[in-house]
Amino acid sequence: MKAAVCYEFGKQLKIEDLEIDPPKKGEVKVRLAATAICHSDIHALRGEGSSNVPVVFGHEAAGIVEEVEESVTLTKPGDRVAVSLLRSCGRCFYCTLGFPHLCEGSFALNKESRLRNKRGEVVHQGLRTGAFAEYCVVDQSQVVPVPENLPFDRAALLTCGVITGLGAVVNTAQVKPGSSVVVIGTGGVGLNAVQGAVLAGAHPIIAIDLLDKKLNAARSFGATQTVNAAAEKDVEQAVKGFTSGRGADYVFVTVGSAAAVSQALGLTRRRGSVILVGLPAPGATASLEINPFVRGEQRILGSFMGSTRPSSGIPRLIDLYQHGRLKLDELITARYPLERINEAIEAVEKGEALRNVILFD
């Protein structure tokens, strides 16, 4: 097969023939049909993480199960599936509490890769998946069946950007109807946080970004007010003007910016919550003035992958999409063949795309 491989961080991806080993215990081999480009992939391939090289990135994918190891019970060859980076054992402390996205189980794939180059060298599977490729081998818990009438490019979106943004609102924060919501950052994850706020019945829904183009997109996804932080002299006063002078019930930080975290506390009312969704660079910190935080009984919550249980959460999202209550088509800016992956990544980095998708033959 061929795959997009990053040999040196910061360089363009290189297309190279790879070998893929058969799946081992509990694993499945998926022939991929679509993989969306997420900012997490871009941060990783630019060296903002701990991945080993050479490596195949890509983790927001969908395709058809081609082969399963004999102990697999959750899927079978021929199944159409969405492929997530989340893998879970179903037995550990967090899985039994109902938080499989925090699974602490042990998997062979945590230490091994099923990819090799023509020289026999190990090629690592970035972000637990390695989906910038024609095939991937993942644990059976990483795949979720999708119906025949759901296009693969839409199915791919459900495995990261949608569940992360929407899930932060619905699962982590559990926003109540009538609550005021602020979303800082209106990229792919932020727009899905806006969608989550709409589904939760929030009002107002205030989107904050630096680009008018993205704020216009936020309005189309359900934001009731927008604030351009580059043009607005006092963002805090602007938000308070929309929330009876108090600040918002919930502020979602969907960008990986420490400065945005510090800003979020000033946008939150007493007993309000700040939900951290975006992942900044390792080691990033944000300052906190403790006295008003304590007196105001504010809360800070972390949200990893939208606190999602893929096996039940993704089917619910598919149902919402099929009934016209979840926007997926509108998230896709353009589709590219694997050979043009560097163009697709560049467009995302320049802010010219919400989600670009790689389509395989």
N, C-alpha and C positions, 0 to 999 in steps of 0.2 A: 504494500500500500504506500501512499504518499502522505506526508504530514508536514505541517508548518512547524519548524523547529528553531528555537532561539539558542544559538550556541554561545553568544556573548551578550550580556545584558547591554541594552542601549542600542543594539544593532537592529537592522531590519530582519524580519523572519525569513528563513531560508527553506525552500521546499526541497525535501529529500525523501528518498525511498526508505521505508522502515519495515522491520519485521515485527509482528505481534504474536506473542505466545498464547496458547490456549488458556481459557479461564481455569482457575484452580477452585478449591472448595468455596462454595457459596457465591461464585462470581459468574458474570455473564459478559458475553461479547456482543457489542452493539455496532451495527453498520449505521453510521450517522448520516442524517439527511440535512440537518441544519444546526448551526452553532452561532449564537449571537455573541457580539463583542461587548464585554463588560469592562468598566473602568478597573475592576480588580485585576483582570488579565493584563491590562496596560501597565498598571503600577508594578505588577510582578515582573513583566518582561523588561521594564526599565530598571530593574534591580532594587526596587523598594520592598524587599522581602527577604526570605531566606531560602528560596528555591535553589536546588542544585542544577548544574548544566552538564550536558545538553538537556533541554526540556521542551515538552509540548504543552502549551497552555490551552486555554479554552475550557469552559465549565458550564455553559448555559446552552444545553443541547437537547436534541431529540432525534430518534431514528428507529430502526427495526432490530429487535433481538435476533441475532444470527446463531448463537451457540450458547449453551448453558452447561455448567458442571452438574453432575448427576444429583447432587444434594439440593439443588436449587428448587424452591417450591413457589416462589412469588411471581415467576414469569416463565415464559416458554418461547422457543424459537418461533418467529413470525409475529410476535406481539409488537405493536406500535407503542413506543414509550417515550416519555420525557426523562432526561438524564440529569440528575442533580449532583452537586458535590457533597451533599449530606449523606453520610452513611451511618447506620445505627445497628446495634446488636440485638436490641429488644430485651436485654436481660440486666443491664447495668443499673446503677442507682438512678441516673437521670432518665433512662428509658422507662423504667418502671413507674416513675413519677409523671410520665407523660410528656417529657421534654427530650425526644430523641435527637433534636438538633444539637444537644449538648452531650451526646453519647461519649462515654469514656471507655468503650469496648476496644478490644485489640483486633486488628485486621492485618492480614499478610500484606495487603496493598499499602498499609502505612509505612512499610519498610522496603517493599519490593515494587518493581515496575514490570509491566508485561511488554514493554517496548524495547527494541534494540535497533541499532543502525546496521548497515551492511558490514561494518568492521567488527560486529559482535559486541559493541559497547552499549552499556545500559543508557537508555534515554528515559528521563524521568517524566512522570505524568503530573503536570502542574495542577494545583488546586484540586487534587484528588481525582482528576478526570482525564485531562489530556485530550480535549475535544476539538482542537484545531487539526483534525485528522479524519481520515475516512472511517476509521474504526477506533473503538476504545473498549477496554476491559474494566468493569467496575463491579462493586459488590451488588448483590441482588437488591439490597435495601435502597440503592441509589436510583432505581428505575421505577417509574409510575406509569401504568397503562393509560393510553389516551385513545379516544374514539377515532374511528375511520374518517369522520367528517371534520376533524380538527387538523388544519394544515400544520406541517412540521415546524415551519418558522414561527408560528404563533405558539405552538407547544413548547418550543425552546425557551421563549421568554418567561414562561411560568416558573422555571426552575431557579431563578435568582432574582432578577430585577423586580418582578412583580411581587413575588412572595416576600421579598425583603422590605419594600416600601409599604405595600398594603398590609402585610402582616404586622409591621411595627405599630400601625394604628389599631388594627382589629384584634390582634393577639396579645402583643406586649402591653400596650397602653390601655386597651379595651375602652376606647373612647365612647362616651355616652351621647345619645341624641341631644342636640342643642348645645353641645360644648363648642367652645371657640378653639380653633386649631391654627397654628402657624407652621409652615413647612419652609425650612431654609435650604435652598438648593432645589432647582427644578429640572434636574437631569432625569435619566430613566428611573432611578429609585425615587426621587422626589415626586415625579408625576404620579407614581403609583401610591405614594403616601397621600397625595391629593385624592386619588381615586378611593383610597381606603376611608378618608374622611367623609367623602360623599356617601359611601355605602353605610357609614356609621351614623349618618344624619347630623353631622357637625355643621355649625354655622356661628360666625363666619369662618371661611377657610381662606387664610391669608398666605399667599406665596411670596417668598423673597428670593431674589436672584440678582445677578449683576448684568444680565442681558435681557433686553426687551423681547427678543425672539423667544427665549425660554419662558418668559412670563406670559407671553401670548399663548404659548402651548399650555401653560398651567391653567389659564382661563378656559381653554377648550376641554380640559380634563375635569373642570369643576370648581376651580378656585373662584371665590366671590370677590376678592380684592387682591391686588398685587402691589409690591413695593420694590422698586429698583434701588438696591442698596448703594449703587454707584452714584446715583443722582439724588437720592433723598438725603438731606442734611442730618436728620434725626430719625433713624429707623425706629427707635424705641417709642418715640412720641407718635409716629405714624401708626404703629401697631396698637398703642393705647387708644388712639382715636377711633379705631375700629372695634374696641372691646370695652366701651364704657369707662375708659380711663384706668382700667385695672391691669391689663395685660391678658395674655391668653391662658386658657385652661391647660393646653398642651402645646409644646413647641418641639417639632421634630427636626433634628439636625441630620440631613441626609448627605452632607458633603464631608469629606475627610479633612476638616479644617479645625484646628484647635481654637483659632480666633472666633469661629462661628459658635463654638461651644460656650465660650465666655459671653458672647453677645446674647445667646439664647436665654441666659439667666435673667437678663434685664427685660426680656420680652414676656416673662411668665408672671402670672398673678400669684398672690399668696395662696398656698396649698396647690399651686399649679405644678406641672411636671415637664421636665425636659427629657426627651428621649433621644439617645445617641445612636444613630443608625450608621452613618458613614464612618469608615475606618481611616484615620490619618496614618502618617508614617510611623513606624515603630519608635517608641520613645517620646512621642509628642505629648505635651502636657497642656492643661488649661488652668488659669488662675480662678480661684473661688473666694469671694469675700464672705467669710463664714457667718458673721453676725446677722446680716439681713437674710441669709439663707435659712438660718435656724429660726429667727423670729417670724419669717414668712411661711415656715413649714413647707418649703419647696422640696421637690423630689427630683432625683436624677435616675433614669433607668437606661440600661444598655439593652439593645435589641440586636441579636445576631440572627441573620437570615429570617427576620420577621417572626422569630419564635414559632416556626412552622413545623407541622408534622406533614411531610410531603404526601404520604399515603392517603390522608384524608383531606388535607388542605388544597392540593392541586385539583382533585376532582370537583371540589366545590367551586373553585375559580373557573374551571371549564364550564360548569353549569351556568355561572353568572355570565360568562362570555357568550354562550349560546343563546341566552335570553336577553342579550343586548344591554346588560348592566355593567359590563367590564370592557374597557377599551384595550384591545391588543393590536389590531390592524394599524391604528394611529401611532403606535410606538415605533414601528419599523420605518426608518428613513430610506434605506436602500438595501439591496441584496447584491452580493458579490460572489464570484467563484473563488475557490481557494487560492488560485494563482494571483488574485488581486487583493489578498488579505492586508498587505501593507498600506494600500490606498484606503481600505475600509478603516483601519486603525487610525491612520492620520486624520481622517475626517472626524472621527470621534474625539480625538485629542484637540482638534481645533474648535470644538463645540458646534460643528456643522451637522451633527446627527444625534438623535435620541438613542436609537439602537440600529446598528448595521448588522446584517446577518450574512454569514457565509453559507452558501448552498452547495451541497455535494451532488454529483451526478447520481 
